[in-house]
């Protein structure tokens, strides 16, 4: 009996490993549509319409920003109202923009610490036990236009010790310094949703990625699946942003290029209003 159980376990393990191999091959070898946005900025898009990634249809768009001094990352935020990514990006003359951290859909403003140009825009809204939420235990920080990912150090007020002028707490953290972060098996992590993610590759390049979801054309991803594709793209660190109906990727002269879900249509018109954005602004 033990021998049969051992054989069954081995077959299941092989099957899972085999599936992951074919998923990664399908992902990496896909005929990605590539467009040049700037000298070191490229937009990549692909619609996996044959259920050949995680046995599902997936529509994925990402911008690769190669390491260099030409481009500058920034944060734009509203303290108490919500606006579309398109409006905030155009107002700030952005080249590329994605939605930012989690926010109060009723009253506006982020529920996570956000600082812009040294000014605190929003502070963490904590629960009754004063514990940090899962999306307050990691951050993107920007200093002189250069973006980095920081990990929670265990302090409840850790954001106050971060020195960078632009800070956006977010999460959960998926990868950090080549290591997978531990993710709990809660519904938010396991269920498939539209996702927004920022990653840093081993070469120091930046990736802004959006996976569409809640549509027959694109199922969305769990955070476990999102972690895998960020690894396949060469990321050594990656952080999840607010997703669901908020997931939006905007590009100058193109507008919203993914398929936001708030209007429940497979078009580019369903973008949700959000509290803040992360955007890329080319240096002159």
N, C-alpha and C positions, 0 to 999 in steps of 0.2 A: 504493500500500500504506500509506504514512504517513497519507494522508487517511482511509483506512478505520480505521486504528488510532486516529487522533485522534477520529473520530466515535464509535467504540466507547467510548473513554474518557469522552467527554462524556456519552454515554447512561448509562453506569454511574454517573458522578458525579451526574447528574440523578436517577437512580433512587434512589440512596442518600439524597440530599437530600430527595427527595419522601417517602421512607419515614420519615425523621426528622420531617418536617413533620406527617404524619398520626399518628405516634406521639405527638407533643407535643399535637396537637389532641385526640386520644382521651384523653390523660392529664388535661389541664387541664379539658376540658369534661365529664368524667365526672360522674355523679350521685353525688357523694361523700356518704356518710352522716356527718352532723356531730352531735356531742354536746357539750354544755357540761359541763366538769368543775369549773371555777371561774370567777371573774369574767373572767380573761384567759387561760383555758386551754381549748382545744377539742381534741377527738379526732375525727379524720377516718379513715374506712375505705372501701375500695372493692375489690371483686373483679372484675378484668378477666377475664371468663370466655369471651370470644370471640376470644382470641388477637389482640387489637387493640393491644397494646403490645409492641413488639419481637417481634411474631409469636408471642407466647406468652401463656398464662394467667398472671396475676400477682395475688397478694393483698397489698395494701399497707395498712399502718396507720401513722398518724403523729399525734403530738401537737404542736400549735402553741401556744407560750407567748409571748404578746405582751409586748413590752418594758414593764417597770414595776417597782415596788418591792414588789409584793405577794408574789411567790414567790421561793424561795431554792433554788439547786442545791447538792447535797452528794454526797459519795462515801461509800459504806459498803464495807468490805473485811475479809476474813478472811486472816490472814497465812499459814496453812498448812492450811486445810481448805476444802471446797467446800460451798456451800449454794444453794438455789434463789433466784431473783430474788424470788419471792413471799415467802419467809421473811424475807429481809433487808429488803424493802420494807415489809412489815407491821410488823416489829420497829422500824423507824425512822419509823413513822407517815407514810409517803410518800403523795403524791397520785398520782405517776406514776414508773415506774422502768424502766430498760433494763439489760441485761447490760453488763458493762464490758470490760476488756481481756483479752488472751490469758493462758492459765494452764496450769499443770501438771496434766493430767488424772489422773495417777497419784498424785502426792504432794501436790497442792493448792497453793494460793498462786499469785499472778500471776507471770509470767515477765518482766513489764515494770514499771518503776518506778511505785510507787503511794504517795502520801502523803495522809494523812487528818488534818485538824486539826493540821498541823505535824509529825505523827509519821510516819516512814517505815515503811510496812507491808511492801513488797517492793521489791527492787532489780532492775535489769536483769540478766537472764541472757544473757551474750554467748557467741558462738561461740569456737572455738579461736583465730581471728585477732583477737579482741577488737573486731570490728566490730559496730556496731549492726544489729539486724535491721530489716526494713521497718516493723514495728509499734512501733519505738522512736524513730522520727524525726518524730513529731508528738505533740501532747498537748492535752488539755483541762485548763484551769486554772481554779480557782474562788477568788475573793476576795470575802468578805462576801456570799456567795450568788450573785455574778454570774459567769457562765461566759464564757470566751474560748477561742479555739483558737490554739495556738502552733506554730510551724514550727521544725524542727531547724536550729540555727545552724552546724553543722559540727563541733562539739566532741564527742568521745566521751563526755564526762561532762556534757553540756549540762543534764541534768535537775537537777544539783546547784546550778546557778545560777538556777533558777527560784524565785522568792520566794513564790509563792502558797501558802497553807496546804494546799490540796487540789489534788492533781495526779494525773493518770492518763495515762501515755504510751500511745499507741495509734496505729493507722494501717492502711494508708497514708492520707496526706492526699490528698483528691480535688480540692478547690478551696481557694484561699487568696487573699484580697483580689481577687476577681473573676476570677482566672486559674486555668485548669485546670492541675493538677500533672501532671508526666510520670509515666505508669505503664508499667512494663515489660510485655511480652507473655508473662508467665509464667502458668502454669496457675491460680494463685490469683486473678489479676486477670481472666483471660479466661473461665474457667469460670463457669457460673451456680450460685450457692449462696444459701441464706438469708443476708440481710445486716441488720446494724444500723448506723445512721448518725446522726450529729449534725450539724446545719447551723445557720448564722447567716444571716439574711436581710439585705437591704440596709437594712431599717428597724430592725435590731437584734433582731428576734424570733428565738426559738429553735425548732428542729424536732428532735424525737426520732422516728426513723422505723425501721420494721422491714418488710422484704420477706420473705414466706415462700417456701420453695423445697423442692426434692427431692420434689415431689408433682405429680400430674397437674393438680391444681387451681391450682398455682402453681409456675412453673419456677425461681424465683429469678433473680438478676441477676448479670452480670459487673460489675466495678467501673467499667467504661466506661459501662455502662447506668445504674448507680447515680449516677454523676456527672451524667448528663443529667437524671435526674428531680429531683435536688437543685437543678439550675439552673432547671428548669421550676417548682419551688416558690419560686423567688426567692432562693435562697441565694447568697451571695458567698464563703462559706467553708464547707467540709464535711469531716468526718473519718470514715473507716470505723472501726467497732469490730469486736471479735471477732464472727464470724458462724457459719454452719453450724448445728449443733445447739444452739448457745448462744443464738441470736437469740430474745429474749423481750421483749415489751412488756407490762408489768403496770400496771393501773389500779385505784385504790382502789374498793372495792365491786363491782368487776367481775372482778377477778383477771386471769389471763393472757388477753389478748384476741386474740393472734395464734395461729398453729398451729405450735408447735415440733415438731421432727422426730424426736426421739430414740426415740419409741415407734412411728414409722413409720405413724401414724394421722392422719387429718384431723380432729383434735380439739385441745383446749387442754391436754391432760394430758402432753404429751411434753417438758416443760421440763427442760433439763439443769442440773445443779448447776454453779455458777460461783464464781469467787474474789471478785468485787466487782461493785458496781452503781453506776450514776449515777442519782440520783433527785431529784425535785422535791418540796419541802416548802413548803406555803403558809405565809406569814407570818401571825401572829395579829394 
